[in-house]
Amino acid sequence: GENVEQHPSTLSVQEGDSAVIKCTYSDSASNYFPWYKQELGKGPQLIIDIRSNVGEKKDQRIAVTLNKTAKHFSLHITETQPEDSAVYFCAASIRGNNRLAFGKGNQVVVIP
Amino acid sequence: GAVVSQHPSWVICKSGTSVKIECRSLDFQATTMFWYRQFPKQSLMLMATSNEGSKATYEQGVEKDKFLINHASLTLSTLTVTSAHPEDSSFYICSAKNLQTSTDTQYFGPGTRLTVL
C-alpha cells in the first residue's frame, strides 16, 4: 500500500518567515494530495489539496507543489502568523480508492 | 459548505459500557464516511469505511464486533464502542466525502474524545 513520510517532525519559525513541509510518497499511482491542519483537540481541517495533473496550487499564503518524478509534494506557508501554529498532515490517495494514507504529521510552531 | 459534525464532543464512561458516537454531514450528502482513531501525538488511523446502506469495511486489526458502525442515511453514520475498556480511550474522528462533487476530498468532523474509566 501507499506509504507517506513527512519531514521535519517539528518546525519552528519566526513570525513573518516562511515554513516549508515536505512529504514523500511511494505509490506512483497516487494522484490526489491533500494537506490538513489540526489544532489541539480539534479535527483536521483541509487547507489545500492538489491533483497530479498540476504542479502547483496557491491559496493566499498557502501553496502546495508537486513533483511526480521525485514523488514528493510540499506545503509552503508564507508570512507565518501565530495562528498558523498547529500540526500539519499530508496525505495521498489513488483516484477511486477511498483510503487516504496519512503522514505522521509536522508540529509547526510560529514564534511571535 | 462541507461541514461535518460529531456528537458528543467528549464522553466519559465506565469500563464495560457501550458508547455511541454520531457523525453527520450538515450541508451535503455523503455515501461514504470514514472513522479514524487518533492517539496523542500520533497520526490518524483509519478504522473503517462506512457506506450508506451496506456493511462497513473494517481495517485489519479492527474488531468489527467491538466497533459497530451503522450508516443508515446519506447524512448520518454512527460508531458504537461496545464493552469499552480503558485502552479504547482515544480521539475518534469521522470524515465524509461529498456525493454531489464526487471528489476524493474528505471533510473531517471535530472529533470525539472518549475516556473509559
Interface residues (C-beta under 8 A of the other chain):
Chain A: Y32 P34 Y36 G41 K42 G43 P44 Q45 L46 D49 F89 S93 R95 N98 R99 L100 F102 G103 K104 G105
Chain B: V4 Q6 T32 F34 Q42 S43 L44 L46 T49 I93 K97 D104 T105 Q106 Y107 F108 G109 P110 G111 R113
